[in-house]
Amino acid sequence: MLSSDNLIYEEYIWKISVFINDITSGRLIDEEKIHQVAIVIDKQQKDLQNMFFSDNAIGVSGVNNAENIEQIKDILNIIIDEINEVSE
């Protein structure tokens, strides 16, 4: 895995962390917006879980496989896009 991939993952995690902090601190209290993001996270979590527990799981195809890296980025991008949408 390239260090640029690690930086991208850190950026995704930071954005998700900021969103969660906004909820827990009371800065974001709109339940509909929170619910929207929760639905997206739930669906993406299932896609990510399938990557680990399917017949062609990451352990079989390789963690550093470019296709796997892109799929993880896509999953995280979908979550971040939804967070950005509700945060506007």
C-alpha positions, -999 to +999 in steps of 0.1 A: +000+000+000+013+034-009+018+061+017-005+083-004-033+057+002-026+059+039-030+097+038-062+093+020-075+068+046-065+092+074-083+121+057-115+099+054-113+088+090-107+124+102-138+136+083-159+109+098-145+116+132-154+153+129-190+144+119-193+121+149-179+148+171-204+173+158-232+150+168-219+142+202-211+178+210-246+189+200-235+210+170-254+187+147-288+179+161-309+174+129-321+138+134-331+135+097-295+144+086-280+120+111-304+093+099-295+099+063-258+094+070-266+063+092-284+047+063-255+053+039-229+040+065-250+009+071-251+001+034-214+008+029-206-012+060-223-042+044-203-037+012-171-035+032-180-066+052-185-084+019-150-075+009-137-094+039-161-124+040-168-132+004-153-160-017-128-135-031-121-119+003-093-094+007-072-121+024-074-142-007-070-115-033-045-094-013-048-063+008-026-043-016-046-053-046-053-021-066-089-032-071-094-037-034-078-003-026-101+014-051-132-003-037-124+008-002-118+043-014-152+042-032-169+031-001-154+058+020-161+084-007-198+076-006-198+080+032-179+113+030-201+126+002-232+120+023-216+137+053-206+167+032-242+169+018-258+170+053-232+193+067-239+220+042 
